[in-house]
Amino acid sequence: MEIIVCVKQVPDAKDVRLDPKTNTLAREGVEAIMNPFDRHALEEAVCLKEQLGGTVTVLTMGPPQAEAVLRESIACGADRGVLVSDRAFAGADTWATSYTLAKAIETIGEFDLILCGKQAIDGDTAQVGPGLAARMDLPYVTCVQKTRQATTDSIVVERMMDDGYDVVQLPLPALLTVVKDINEPRVPSLKGKMKAKKAEITALSAADIGAKEECIGLAGSPTQVVRVFSPEPRGDREIFSGSVEEQVDQLVERLKIYL
C-alpha cells in the first residue's frame, strides 16, 4: 500500500503568545513541533505499512526549517519526506493550502491512501483534509478513531460521532483524517534517528508542482486573518467553598437574582 501522510510544523501550544503590536502569533523564540494530530496519522500509516507492505511518504508545506518534521517522521518509520516550500506560498489559507498539497501529491505520483490529522493546533479549522479530498475527487472520512480492516482495495474505519461511532467502508484510493484516539505514536528508535539524519529530503517549489500563481499564497486565499487577539475576561467570578451540598445551596442563591 502506497500511503501519503500530510503533516504540519506548528508552534508548541504551551509557548504560544500574541504580539501586542501586530496582533498576530509571536513565533520567534517559540519551539516548532509536529502538529500532534499529524503524529497519529503518521503512526497509523506506519502500522498499515507494517501490516500490508508498501511505503509511507510524508509531505509538508512550509518554510525550509519544516524539513525537521520530515526527518522526525522518517525516524518514526516513514520511508521518505517531501518538502513543498516557496515564498509564493506565504499567507495561504486552507483553500490555497489544499490546492498546493493536491498539486504536490499529483507530482509525487500514484498512491492508495492519504492520511491527515483531524486539524492543526495553530488554526483549528479542520478544513485542509476534506478540502484536499474534494480537490482530488477522493472519497474521505473525517475524525477516524480506529482502522478495523484494510486491504489493497478498501478500508473499513470507525468515524467518531457525538453519540458513538459510525462504521464506514471506503474504496481506495481515499483520504482519512484521524483523531488522537486512533493509536499511541511510537518513540523513534536510534536506528530510525540515524536513518533520518542521512535521508535525502525532496524539495518542491511552486514551479516544480505546476502551481498557478493566482491559486497559491495570499493571491489564492479568499480568506485572510486580519487580527488575532485574546478575549477580554467577562463578568465577575466567585469561588464557592464548603461541602458539595453547601456549594450547591450557595449557587442556587446566586442564581435566584436572575429569576
C-alpha positions as CSV (number, residue, x, y, z in Angstrom):
1,M,0.0,0.0,0.0
2,E,1.3,3.4,-1.0
3,I,0.5,5.9,1.7
4,I,1.0,9.7,1.8
5,V,0.8,11.5,5.2
6,C,0.3,15.2,5.3
7,V,2.0,16.8,8.3
8,K,2.5,20.4,9.5
9,Q,5.1,22.1,11.6
10,V,3.3,24.3,14.2
11,P,4.3,26.4,17.3
12,D,4.2,24.5,20.6
13,A,0.8,25.4,22.1
14,K,2.2,25.7,25.6
15,D,4.5,28.5,24.4
16,V,2.2,30.4,22.1
17,R,1.7,34.1,22.8
18,L,0.4,37.1,20.9
19,D,2.4,40.1,19.7
20,P,0.6,43.1,21.1
21,K,1.9,45.3,18.3
22,T,1.0,43.2,15.3
23,N,-1.9,41.2,16.9
24,T,-0.5,38.1,15.4
25,L,1.0,34.9,16.8
26,A,4.6,35.5,18.0
27,R,6.6,32.7,16.6
28,E,10.2,33.8,17.3
29,G,11.6,32.0,20.3
30,V,8.7,29.5,20.3
31,E,9.6,25.9,19.7
32,A,8.3,24.4,16.5
33,I,6.8,20.9,16.7
34,M,4.9,18.4,14.5
35,N,1.2,19.0,14.8
36,P,0.0,16.5,17.4
37,F,-2.9,15.1,15.4
38,D,-0.5,14.5,12.5
39,R,1.7,12.3,14.7
40,H,-1.3,9.9,15.0
41,A,-1.8,10.0,11.2
42,L,1.9,9.1,10.8
43,E,1.7,6.2,13.3
44,E,-1.4,4.8,11.6
45,A,0.3,4.9,8.2
46,V,3.4,3.1,9.5
47,C,1.2,0.5,11.2
48,L,-0.7,-0.1,7.8
49,K,2.7,-0.4,6.1
50,E,3.8,-3.0,8.6
51,Q,0.6,-4.9,8.0
52,L,0.2,-4.7,4.3
53,G,3.7,-3.7,3.0
54,G,4.3,-0.7,0.8
55,T,5.8,2.8,1.5
56,V,4.9,5.8,3.6
57,T,5.7,9.2,2.1
58,V,5.4,12.2,4.4
59,L,4.5,15.6,2.8
60,T,4.7,19.0,4.4
61,M,4.2,22.6,3.1
62,G,6.2,25.2,4.9
63,P,9.5,27.1,5.2
64,P,12.8,25.3,4.8
65,Q,13.0,24.6,8.6
66,A,9.9,22.5,8.3
67,E,12.3,19.8,7.0
68,A,12.7,18.9,10.7
69,V,9.3,17.3,10.9
70,L,10.0,15.2,7.8
71,R,13.2,13.8,9.4
72,E,11.3,13.2,12.6
73,S,8.7,11.3,10.5
74,I,11.4,9.1,8.9
75,A,12.8,8.4,12.3
76,C,9.4,7.1,13.3
77,G,9.1,4.7,10.3
78,A,8.3,6.8,7.2
79,D,10.2,6.0,4.0
80,R,10.8,9.4,2.5
81,G,9.9,13.1,3.0
82,V,8.8,15.8,0.6
83,L,9.0,19.5,1.5
84,V,6.9,21.8,-0.5
85,S,8.5,25.2,0.1
86,D,8.3,28.5,-1.8
87,R,8.0,32.2,-0.7
88,A,5.0,32.3,-3.0
89,F,3.1,30.0,-0.6
90,A,3.2,32.5,2.2
91,G,-0.1,33.7,3.6
92,A,-2.0,30.7,2.2
93,D,-5.4,30.0,3.8
94,T,-6.9,26.5,3.9
95,W,-8.3,26.9,0.3
96,A,-4.9,27.7,-1.1
97,T,-3.1,25.1,1.1
98,S,-5.4,22.3,-0.1
99,Y,-4.7,23.3,-3.7
100,T,-0.9,23.4,-3.1
101,L,-1.0,20.0,-1.4
102,A,-3.1,18.5,-4.2
103,K,-0.6,19.7,-6.8
104,A,2.3,18.3,-4.8
105,I,0.6,14.9,-4.5
106,E,-0.1,14.8,-8.2
107,T,3.7,15.4,-8.7
108,I,4.6,12.6,-6.2
109,G,2.6,10.1,-8.2
110,E,0.3,7.2,-7.5
111,F,-1.0,6.4,-4.0
112,D,-3.6,4.3,-2.3
113,L,-4.3,6.3,0.8
114,I,-3.8,9.8,2.2
115,L,-3.8,10.3,5.9
116,C,-4.1,13.7,7.7
117,G,-4.5,14.8,11.3
118,K,-8.0,16.0,12.2
119,Q,-6.8,19.6,12.4
120,A,-3.8,21.7,13.1
121,I,-3.5,23.2,16.6
122,D,-2.5,26.7,15.2
123,G,-5.6,27.1,13.1
124,D,-8.1,24.6,14.4
125,T,-10.2,24.8,11.2
126,A,-10.2,21.0,10.2
127,Q,-10.7,22.1,6.6
128,V,-7.5,21.1,4.8
129,G,-8.1,17.3,4.9
130,P,-11.7,17.5,3.4
131,G,-10.6,20.3,1.1
132,L,-7.8,18.2,-0.3
133,A,-10.1,15.2,-0.8
134,A,-12.6,17.4,-2.6
135,R,-9.9,18.9,-4.9
136,M,-8.7,15.4,-5.8
137,D,-12.2,13.9,-6.1
138,L,-11.5,11.3,-3.4
139,P,-13.9,9.5,-1.0
140,Y,-13.0,10.5,2.5
141,V,-13.9,10.1,6.2
142,T,-13.0,12.6,8.9
143,C,-12.4,12.0,12.7
144,V,-11.4,8.4,12.3
145,Q,-10.8,6.7,15.7
146,K,-10.0,3.2,14.5
147,T,-9.0,1.2,11.5
148,R,-11.0,-2.0,11.5
149,Q,-9.8,-3.7,8.4
150,A,-7.6,-2.7,5.4
151,T,-6.7,-4.3,2.1
152,T,-5.1,-3.0,-1.0
153,D,-8.6,-2.3,-2.4
154,S,-10.6,-0.9,0.5
155,I,-10.5,0.2,4.1
156,V,-13.0,-0.1,7.0
157,V,-12.9,2.5,9.7
158,E,-14.8,3.9,12.7
159,R,-15.7,7.5,12.5
160,M,-16.1,9.3,15.8
161,M,-19.6,10.8,16.4
162,D,-21.1,12.7,19.3
163,D,-23.3,9.8,20.3
164,G,-20.9,6.9,19.4
165,Y,-19.3,6.0,16.1
166,D,-20.1,5.0,12.5
167,V,-18.5,2.1,10.7
168,V,-17.6,3.2,7.2
169,Q,-16.1,1.2,4.3
170,L,-14.3,3.2,1.5
171,P,-12.8,2.0,-1.8
172,L,-9.2,3.0,-2.4
173,P,-7.7,5.5,-3.2
174,A,-9.2,7.5,-0.3
175,L,-8.4,10.1,2.3
176,L,-8.8,9.9,6.1
177,T,-8.4,12.4,8.9
178,V,-7.7,10.9,12.3
179,V,-8.2,11.8,15.9
180,K,-5.9,11.1,18.8
181,D,-7.9,8.0,20.0
182,I,-6.7,6.0,17.0
183,N,-3.3,5.0,18.4
184,E,-0.3,5.8,20.5
185,P,2.5,7.2,18.5
186,R,5.8,5.4,18.8
187,V,9.1,6.9,20.0
188,P,11.8,7.0,17.3
189,S,14.5,4.4,17.7
190,L,18.2,5.1,17.5
191,K,18.3,3.2,14.2
192,G,15.4,5.4,12.9
193,K,17.2,8.6,14.0
194,M,20.3,7.6,12.2
195,K,18.3,6.8,9.0
196,A,16.5,10.1,9.3
197,K,19.8,12.0,9.6
198,K,21.1,10.6,6.4
199,A,17.8,10.7,4.5
200,E,17.6,12.9,1.4
201,I,14.6,15.2,1.5
202,T,12.9,16.0,-1.8
203,A,12.2,19.8,-2.1
204,L,9.5,21.0,-4.4
205,S,8.8,24.6,-5.4
206,A,5.7,26.2,-6.9
207,A,7.2,25.7,-10.4
208,D,8.1,22.1,-9.6
209,I,4.4,21.2,-8.9
210,G,3.0,23.3,-11.7
211,A,1.0,25.6,-9.3
212,K,-0.8,28.6,-10.8
213,E,0.3,31.9,-9.2
214,E,-3.2,33.1,-8.7
215,C,-4.1,29.9,-6.7
216,I,-1.4,29.9,-4.1
217,G,-0.3,32.1,-1.2
218,L,-2.3,35.3,-0.5
219,A,-3.3,35.6,-4.1
220,G,-5.1,32.3,-3.9
221,S,-6.6,32.8,-0.5
222,P,-10.3,34.1,-0.3
223,T,-9.9,34.4,3.5
224,Q,-7.3,36.3,5.4
225,V,-6.6,36.7,9.1
226,V,-7.0,40.3,10.0
227,R,-6.2,40.1,13.7
228,V,-5.6,37.6,16.4
229,F,-6.4,38.6,20.0
230,S,-7.0,37.2,23.5
231,P,-10.7,37.7,24.6
232,E,-11.3,40.1,27.4
233,P,-12.4,38.5,30.7
234,R,-16.1,38.6,31.0
235,G,-18.1,39.2,34.2
236,D,-17.2,38.8,37.9
237,R,-16.2,35.4,39.2
238,E,-16.8,33.9,42.6
239,I,-15.5,30.7,44.1
240,F,-17.8,28.8,46.4
241,S,-16.4,26.8,49.3
242,G,-17.6,24.2,51.7
243,S,-19.1,20.8,51.0
244,V,-20.8,19.9,47.7
245,E,-24.2,20.5,49.3
246,E,-23.2,23.9,50.7
247,Q,-21.8,24.9,47.4
248,V,-25.0,23.9,45.6
249,D,-27.0,26.0,48.1
250,Q,-24.8,29.0,47.5
251,L,-25.1,28.6,43.7
252,V,-28.9,28.4,44.0
253,E,-29.0,31.6,46.0
254,R,-26.8,33.4,43.4
255,L,-29.0,32.2,40.5
256,K,-32.2,33.4,42.2
257,I,-31.4,37.0,41.2
258,Y,-31.8,36.0,37.5
259,L,-35.3,34.6,38.0
